[in-house]
Amino acid sequence: MSQDYQKILMNKRKRIVLIAHDNKKKDLLEWARFNQGLLAKHSLSATGTTGALLKKELGLEVECFQSGPLGGDQQIGARITEGKIDFMIFFWDPLEPLPHDTDVKALLRIAVVWNIPVACNRASADFMISSPLMSEEYERLVPNYEGFRKR
């Protein structure tokens, strides 16, 4: 590995954040219910409304941030930059214009900058959560941003 990258270790117990826009909350709840056994092996967090629904419907422990439009997206983005979130499942609605679209774009951008896995729909979430890597340690490569910081 070149010095252009640094390795960040993800433990076997992943720190997963779950987010769903209003029109996608039902889909996320159904997906989470189907994968409840797998999700229970990890540390979960979510935006406010989504987290409350997950707690109520599944009985899982979920750390709740603010609702997305009230700053939850920024809270999650900050956690990603701090290395406190390993994985994001974000069922967003591409057909529904949202007043906080810029927040959503910024959150997705931060996830890519820090190279965390992101599932934006049920199919990608199914493939990712069923990966053997979900139950193993994983070293994710993140570009070394030291040169960028010195600009």
Rosetta blueprint (number, residue, H / E / L):
1 M L
2 S L
3 Q L
4 D L
5 Y E
6 Q E
7 K E
8 I E
9 L E
10 M E
11 N L
12 K L
13 R L
14 K L
15 R E
16 I E
17 V E
18 L E
19 I E
20 A E
21 H L
22 D H
23 N H
24 K H
25 K H
26 K H
27 D H
28 L H
29 L H
30 E H
31 W H
32 A H
33 R H
34 F H
35 N L
36 Q H
37 G H
38 L H
39 L H
40 A L
41 K L
42 H L
43 S E
44 L E
45 S E
46 A E
47 T L
48 G H
49 T H
50 T H
51 G H
52 A H
53 L H
54 L H
55 K H
56 K H
57 E H
58 L H
59 G L
60 L L
61 E L
62 V E
63 E E
64 C E
65 F L
66 Q L
67 S L
68 G H
69 P H
70 L H
71 G L
72 G H
73 D H
74 Q H
75 Q H
76 I H
77 G H
78 A H
79 R H
80 I H
81 T H
82 E L
83 G L
84 K L
85 I L
86 D L
87 F E
88 M E
89 I E
90 F E
91 F E
92 W L
93 D L
94 P L
95 L L
96 E L
97 P L
98 L L
99 P L
100 H L
101 D H
102 T H
103 D H
104 V H
105 K H
106 A H
107 L H
108 L H
109 R H
110 I H
111 A H
112 V H
113 V H
114 W L
115 N L
116 I L
117 P L
118 V E
119 A E
120 C L
121 N L
122 R H
123 A H
124 S H
125 A H
126 D H
127 F H
128 M H
129 I H
130 S L
131 S L
132 P H
133 L H
134 M H
135 S H
136 E L
137 E L
138 Y E
139 E E
140 R E
141 L E
142 V E
143 P E
144 N L
145 Y L
146 E H
147 G H
148 F H
149 R H
150 K L
151 R L
